[in-house]
Amino acid sequence: MTKELIRLGMTLAHHLPLNLVDKLLVMAAYLIFGDLSRHGITRPKMGPMTLKSEIGRSAVIDVGTVGLIKKGIIKLSMYFYLL
């Protein structure tokens, strides 16, 4: 998720149910980033806004970082999976 998508989700959460906002944000992230599972980035079980409401943190990844991961310049380590 980009910080802009998280901000959009927080705005939509005031007007729509949280599970609907989660689905919209996941679809938007898929359109922006594509399928990142083949690069080693797996999607969490919870939606981004549910994660934000329960834990207080959100999973944010920079667009430039995703580009470098796709090019193979940045390799993911096991530390990434523990976060």
C-alpha positions as CSV (number, residue, x, y, z in Angstrom):
1,M,0.0,0.0,0.0
2,T,1.2,3.5,-0.7
3,K,0.6,6.2,1.9
4,E,-1.9,7.7,-0.4
5,L,-4.0,4.5,-0.5
6,I,-3.9,4.3,3.3
7,R,-5.1,7.9,3.5
8,L,-7.9,7.2,1.1
9,G,-8.8,4.1,3.1
10,M,-9.0,6.1,6.3
11,T,-11.2,8.7,4.6
12,L,-13.5,6.0,3.1
13,A,-13.7,4.2,6.5
14,H,-15.7,7.1,7.8
15,H,-18.4,6.4,5.2
16,L,-18.2,2.7,4.3
17,P,-17.9,-0.6,6.1
18,L,-14.3,-1.6,6.9
19,N,-14.5,-4.9,4.9
20,L,-15.6,-3.0,1.8
21,V,-12.8,-0.5,2.2
22,D,-10.3,-3.3,2.6
23,K,-11.5,-4.9,-0.7
24,L,-11.3,-1.6,-2.5
25,L,-7.8,-0.9,-1.3
26,V,-6.6,-4.4,-2.2
27,M,-8.0,-4.0,-5.7
28,A,-6.4,-0.6,-6.1
29,A,-3.0,-1.9,-4.9
30,Y,-3.3,-4.9,-7.3
31,L,-3.9,-2.4,-10.2
32,I,-1.0,-0.2,-9.2
33,F,1.6,-2.9,-8.3
34,G,0.4,-6.1,-9.9
35,D,1.0,-9.5,-8.4
36,L,4.0,-9.2,-6.1
37,S,3.8,-12.8,-4.8
38,R,6.2,-14.0,-7.5
39,H,8.8,-11.5,-6.2
40,G,8.4,-12.8,-2.6
41,I,6.0,-10.3,-1.2
42,T,3.0,-12.0,0.2
43,R,-0.2,-10.3,1.2
44,P,-1.2,-10.3,4.8
45,K,-4.3,-12.3,5.9
46,M,-6.0,-9.2,7.2
47,G,-7.0,-6.3,5.0
48,P,-5.0,-3.1,5.3
49,M,-7.6,-1.1,7.2
50,T,-8.5,-4.0,9.5
51,L,-4.8,-4.3,10.3
52,K,-4.6,-0.5,10.9
53,S,-7.6,-0.6,13.2
54,E,-6.5,-3.6,15.3
55,I,-2.8,-3.1,15.5
56,G,-2.5,0.6,14.8
57,R,0.1,0.2,12.1
58,S,-0.2,-0.1,8.3
59,A,1.8,-2.0,5.8
60,V,3.3,0.6,3.5
61,I,5.7,0.0,0.7
62,D,7.3,2.7,-1.5
63,V,6.5,2.6,-5.2
64,G,10.2,3.1,-6.0
65,T,11.1,0.1,-3.8
66,V,8.6,-2.1,-5.6
67,G,10.3,-1.1,-8.9
68,L,13.7,-2.0,-7.6
69,I,12.4,-5.4,-6.3
70,K,10.8,-6.2,-9.7
71,K,14.1,-5.3,-11.5
72,G,16.0,-7.6,-9.1
73,I,18.2,-4.8,-7.7
74,I,16.8,-5.4,-4.2
75,K,16.6,-8.9,-2.9
76,L,14.3,-9.8,0.0
77,S,15.7,-11.4,3.0
78,M,14.1,-13.5,5.8
79,Y,14.0,-10.4,8.0
80,F,11.3,-9.0,5.7
81,Y,9.0,-11.9,6.3
82,L,9.3,-11.5,10.1
83,L,7.8,-8.0,10.0
